[in-house]
Amino acid sequence: MKRAYVAGTFDTKARELAYIGDCLKAEGLAVTLVDLSTSGESMAGADISAQTVATFHPLAASAVFTGERGSAVARMAEAFAIFLKSRDDLGGVISAGGSGATALATPAMRALPVGVPKVMVSTIASGDVRPHVGSSDIAMIYPVTDISGLNRISRRVLANAAGALAGMMRAEPPAGGQEKPAIGLTMFGVTTQCVQMATKLLDEQYDCLVFHATGSGGQSFEALAGSGFFSGVLDITTTEIADEIAGGVLSAGPHRLDVFAEHAVPYVGSAGALDMANFWGMDTVPAPLRQRQLHVHNANVTLMRTTPEENARIGRFIAQKLNRMKGQVRFLLPMKGVSALDQEGKPFFDPAADAALFAAIENDFQTSQSHQLRKLPFHINDAQFAEALVTAFREITENP
């Protein structure tokens, strides 16, 4: 029987963790309680002690119990990740606590495959959880009150969290799509038309997984590409690179595209939404950028038009990454605009900025039999451009 693993610091949260375990048992699940305390002392109540978990650290248990909280938490998190991946009866994992418990449990959750149920009840879940969730499928739940004793609120929230894990462990996805090869596509609101048209053309033959290009979306997309999950990709929306270069909040980091230099995944890409960098509400835009061309997408998202200089840097970044890719590459340039806002009459229409982007890519791109750059007289959301992307994809996957 697959088991639900309940993990946390039993030196401070034993009662709450045991309660979660009892809720899971009431759901008919087998439960294993795991102590992640870093004090080095033996704690009652857990099925697996912190000392046992610590033995999984590459430098041995003594490296975990350092007496210094920061290093002890970091090393216990490393040990727990190795421990959890070693369990052949793991059906799901849940933890609860504050920032320390979150730092202890979520690295192990992130190391598990997508689809393994993961629930983190965390007092920091109402803030920026990106460092903890990363590109994984962790469900974060805010407990409202602190994880400190059981009361009418904490009992309900912790029971809900246990019920969520139980439901996840029992859930079976409907049949369909599993028999088709998987491909990854990247999309943003302003490239939705293009991606949906491409998906419609490919859906009968491929299981199309679309990723929202919000930084973590690009990271998830590339993590799956690197794991061999995809038969190929259509990286239509490379906008996260604009955020990396122009200082926006949705960057996927400086290593975007590097995975394709390590793994020969068939790659079709484009310049989707490279006309913009993203910020949250208007009041979050840094003061030096307030005079730039800004567009309020909604109350919580403000877009900044990239300049010719930034676009030239973006273009060089992309070309250099494309040149290092191991597999077949086709990169298509939509010469009439890269987003729904980048066309005549729209706020980000700027032919000079686009020209700087296209020229930088073209100048630095190294053409070969396997690596080809194509300039097309279409807007990115034109049907002809979506069809060209699909044609290029079939070219390198069906007749490589």
C-alpha positions in Angstrom: 0.0 0.0 0.0 1.2 3.5 -0.8 1.7 5.6 2.3 1.2 9.2 3.2 4.3 10.7 4.7 3.8 13.4 7.3 7.0 15.2 7.9 8.0 18.1 10.2 9.7 19.2 13.3 8.4 17.0 16.1 10.3 19.0 18.7 7.9 21.9 18.1 5.0 20.6 16.0 4.4 17.0 17.2 0.8 17.5 18.2 -0.2 19.2 14.9 1.7 16.7 12.8 0.1 13.8 14.7 -3.3 15.4 14.1 -2.7 15.5 10.3 -1.7 11.8 10.5 -4.9 10.9 12.4 -6.9 12.8 9.7 -5.2 10.8 7.0 -5.8 7.5 8.9 -9.5 8.4 9.2 -9.5 8.6 5.4 -8.2 5.0 5.3 -4.6 5.8 4.3 -1.5 4.2 5.7 0.7 6.9 7.4 4.3 7.3 8.2 5.3 10.2 10.5 8.8 11.6 9.9 10.7 13.8 12.3 12.9 16.6 10.7 14.0 18.3 14.0 17.5 19.6 13.9 18.3 19.7 17.6 19.8 16.2 17.5 17.6 15.0 20.4 15.3 12.0 20.1 11.6 13.0 19.9 8.6 10.9 20.7 5.7 10.4 18.3 7.5 9.9 15.0 7.7 6.6 13.1 11.1 7.6 11.6 13.5 9.7 13.7 15.4 12.7 12.7 18.6 10.7 13.4 17.5 8.1 10.8 16.8 10.8 8.2 20.1 12.5 8.9 22.0 9.3 8.0 21.0 9.9 4.4 23.1 13.0 4.1 26.2 12.4 1.9 28.5 13.6 4.7 26.7 11.4 7.4 24.4 12.3 10.2 27.1 14.3 12.0 27.1 16.9 9.2 23.4 17.6 10.0 23.4 18.3 13.7 25.8 21.2 13.7 24.3 23.2 16.5 23.9 26.1 14.1 20.3 26.5 12.8 21.0 27.7 9.3 23.4 24.9 8.3 21.4 22.3 10.2 18.2 23.1 8.4 19.9 23.2 5.0 21.6 19.8 5.6 18.5 18.1 7.0 16.6 19.3 3.9 19.3 17.7 1.7 19.1 14.5 3.8 15.3 14.4 3.7 15.3 14.8 -0.1 17.5 11.7 -0.5 15.5 9.8 2.1 12.2 10.5 0.5 13.4 9.5 -3.0 14.5 6.2 -1.5 11.0 5.2 -0.3 9.3 2.7 -2.6 6.0 3.0 -0.7 5.7 6.8 -1.1 2.2 7.8 -2.1 2.3 11.5 -1.1 3.9 13.8 1.4 2.6 16.6 3.6 4.2 19.0 6.0 3.2 21.9 8.2 5.0 24.8 9.9 6.6 28.1 9.5 9.5 29.3 7.4 11.9 26.8 8.9 9.6 23.8 8.3 8.9 25.0 4.8 12.7 25.2 4.1 13.1 21.7 5.5 10.3 20.0 3.6 9.9 21.7 0.2 13.3 20.9 -1.3 12.4 17.2 -1.0 9.0 17.8 -2.5 10.6 19.6 -5.4 12.9 16.7 -6.0 10.0 14.3 -6.4 8.4 13.7 -9.9 5.6 15.8 -11.1 2.3 14.1 -10.1 3.4 12.7 -6.7 1.0 14.5 -4.3 2.7 17.2 -2.3 1.0 19.5 0.3 2.8 22.2 2.4 0.8 24.0 5.1 2.9 27.1 5.6 2.6 30.4 7.5 4.4 32.0 4.6 2.1 30.6 1.9 0.3 34.0 1.4 3.6 35.6 0.3 6.1 34.9 -2.4 6.3 31.1 -2.5 8.3 30.9 -5.7 11.6 30.0 -3.9 9.8 27.1 -2.2 7.6 25.8 -5.0 10.0 26.5 -7.9 9.0 24.5 -11.0 7.2 21.7 -9.0 3.5 21.0 -8.3 3.5 21.6 -4.6 0.1 22.7 -3.2 0.7 25.5 -0.7 -2.0 26.2 2.0 -2.0 29.2 4.3 -3.1 28.2 7.8 -4.5 31.6 8.8 -3.3 31.1 12.4 0.2 30.0 13.3 1.0 26.3 13.5 1.0 26.4 17.3 -1.5 24.2 19.0 -4.9 23.0 17.8 -7.8 25.3 17.8 -11.1 25.7 15.9 -9.3 27.2 12.9 -6.1 25.1 12.8 -8.1 21.9 13.2 -10.2 22.8 10.2 -7.3 23.9 8.0 -5.1 21.0 8.9 -8.0 18.6 8.3 -8.6 20.2 4.9 -4.9 19.8 4.0 -5.0 16.2 5.0 -8.2 15.7 2.9 -6.5 17.4 0.0 -3.6 15.0 0.1 -5.9 12.0 0.5 -7.9 13.1 -2.5 -4.8 13.6 -4.5 -3.5 10.1 -3.6 -6.8 8.5 -4.6 -7.3 10.5 -7.8 -6.7 8.8 -11.2 -6.6 11.0 -14.3 -9.0 10.2 -17.0 -7.7 8.0 -19.8 -6.5 9.9 -22.9 -3.3 11.4 -24.1 -1.0 8.9 -22.4 -0.5 7.0 -25.6 0.6 10.1 -27.6 4.1 11.5 -27.5 4.3 14.7 -25.3 5.5 18.0 -26.6 6.0 21.3 -24.7 4.8 24.7 -25.8 5.2 28.2 -24.2 2.5 30.8 -24.1 1.6 34.2 -22.8 -1.7 36.0 -23.0 -0.5 38.1 -25.9 0.6 35.0 -27.9 -2.4 32.8 -27.0 -3.9 32.9 -30.5 -0.7 31.5 -32.0 -0.2 28.8 -29.5 -3.8 27.7 -29.6 -3.7 27.4 -33.4 -0.5 25.4 -33.3 -1.9 23.2 -30.6 -5.0 22.5 -32.7 -2.9 21.5 -35.6 -0.8 19.1 -33.5 -3.3 17.9 -30.9 -4.4 14.8 -32.8 -0.9 13.4 -32.9 0.7 14.8 -29.8 -0.1 15.3 -26.1 0.4 19.1 -26.1 1.5 20.6 -22.7 1.3 24.4 -22.7 3.4 26.3 -20.1 2.6 29.9 -19.0 5.8 31.9 -19.6 5.9 33.5 -16.1 9.4 32.5 -15.0 8.4 29.4 -13.1 6.5 28.2 -16.2 9.7 28.4 -18.3 11.6 26.6 -15.6 9.0 23.8 -15.4 9.0 23.6 -19.2 12.8 23.2 -19.3 12.9 20.8 -16.4 10.7 18.4 -18.3 12.6 18.9 -21.5 15.8 18.0 -19.6 14.3 14.9 -18.1 13.5 13.5 -21.6 9.8 13.9 -21.1 9.2 15.7 -24.5 9.6 14.4 -28.0 10.2 18.0 -29.0 9.2 21.6 -28.1 7.7 24.7 -29.6 9.2 27.5 -27.5 7.0 30.1 -29.1 7.0 32.6 -26.2 10.5 33.4 -25.0 9.3 36.5 -23.2 11.0 35.5 -19.9 14.3 36.5 -21.5 13.0 40.0 -21.9 12.4 40.1 -18.2 15.9 38.8 -17.5 17.5 41.5 -19.7 15.2 44.4 -18.9 14.8 43.8 -15.1 11.2 42.5 -15.1 9.7 40.2 -12.4 9.0 37.1 -14.6 12.5 36.0 -15.5 13.2 32.3 -15.7 16.8 33.1 -14.9 20.0 33.6 -16.9 20.1 29.9 -17.8 16.9 29.9 -19.9 17.5 27.8 -23.1 20.7 26.1 -21.6 18.9 22.8 -21.2 18.9 22.4 -25.0 22.6 22.7 -25.1 22.8 19.7 -22.8 20.0 17.6 -24.4 19.3 17.1 -28.1 15.6 17.9 -27.9 14.1 19.0 -31.3 13.6 22.7 -30.8 11.3 25.2 -32.7 11.3 28.7 -31.2 10.2 32.2 -31.8 10.3 35.7 -30.4 6.9 35.7 -28.7 6.3 38.7 -26.4 9.9 39.9 -26.4 8.4 43.4 -26.7 7.6 43.5 -23.0 9.0 43.2 -19.5 6.6 42.5 -16.6 6.0 44.2 -13.3 3.1 43.8 -10.8 0.8 46.7 -10.1 1.9 50.2 -11.3 3.3 51.1 -7.9 5.8 48.2 -8.1 7.5 49.6 -11.2 10.9 51.0 -10.1 11.0 54.8 -10.1 13.7 55.0 -12.8 11.4 53.1 -15.1 8.2 55.1 -14.5 9.0 57.3 -17.6 9.2 54.3 -19.9 6.3 53.2 -22.1 4.1 51.3 -19.8 0.8 49.5 -20.3 -1.6 48.5 -17.6 -2.5 44.9 -18.5 -4.7 44.6 -15.4 -4.7 45.9 -11.8 -1.9 43.5 -10.8 0.2 43.4 -14.0 2.1 46.3 -15.7 3.9 45.8 -18.9 7.0 47.9 -20.1 7.9 48.1 -23.7 11.5 47.0 -24.4 13.7 49.5 -26.1 15.9 48.9 -29.3 19.0 48.7 -27.1 17.4 46.1 -24.8 16.1 44.2 -27.8 19.5 44.0 -29.3 20.8 42.5 -26.1 17.9 40.1 -26.0 18.6 39.1 -29.6 22.3 38.4 -28.9 21.4 36.4 -25.8 19.0 34.2 -27.8 21.3 33.7 -30.8 24.2 32.6 -28.6 22.0 30.1 -26.8 20.6 28.8 -30.1 24.1 28.3 -31.5 25.0 26.0 -28.6 21.9 23.7 -28.9 22.7 20.1 -29.6 19.6 19.1 -31.5 17.7 20.2 -34.6 16.8 23.9 -34.3 14.4 26.1 -36.2 13.8 29.7 -35.0 11.1 31.7 -36.7 10.9 35.5 -36.7 7.4 37.1 -37.1 8.5 40.2 -38.9 5.1 42.0 -38.4 5.1 41.8 -34.6 5.8 39.6 -31.7 2.7 40.0 -29.5 -0.9 41.1 -29.6 0.3 44.6 -28.4 2.9 44.8 -31.1 1.0 45.7 -34.2 -0.2 48.9 -35.8 -2.6 50.8 -33.7 -1.5 48.9 -30.5 0.5 50.4 -27.6 3.7 48.5 -28.2 4.0 48.8 -31.9 7.6 49.8 -32.5 9.1 48.7 -35.8 12.5 50.1 -34.8 12.7 48.1 -31.6 11.6 44.9 -33.4 14.2 45.5 -36.1 16.9 45.7 -33.5 15.8 42.4 -32.1 15.6 40.6 -35.4 18.9 42.1 -36.6 20.8 41.0 -33.5 19.4 37.4 -33.8 20.2 37.3 -37.5 23.7 38.7 -37.1 24.8 36.3 -34.4 22.9 33.2 -35.5 25.2 30.5 -37.0 23.3 28.8 -39.8 23.9 25.1 -40.5 22.1 22.1 -41.8 20.7 21.5 -38.4 20.2 25.1 -37.2 18.1 27.3 -39.4 16.6 30.8 -38.9 13.5 31.8 -40.9 12.1 35.3 -41.3 8.4 35.3 -42.1 6.2 38.3 -43.3 3.5 37.6 -40.7 2.4 38.7 -37.2 3.0 36.1 -34.5 -0.8 35.6 -34.1 -1.5 35.2 -37.8 -2.7 31.7 -38.8 0.1 31.5 -41.4 2.8 31.9 -38.7 1.3 29.2 -36.6 1.2 26.9 -39.6 4.8 27.7 -40.3 5.8 26.8 -36.8 4.0 23.4 -37.1 5.6 22.8 -40.5 9.0 23.4 -39.0 8.2 21.1 -36.0 7.1 18.3 -38.3 10.2 18.8 -40.4 12.6 18.2 -37.5 10.7 15.5 -35.7 9.2 13.4 -38.5 12.0 13.8 -41.0 15.1 14.7 -38.9 
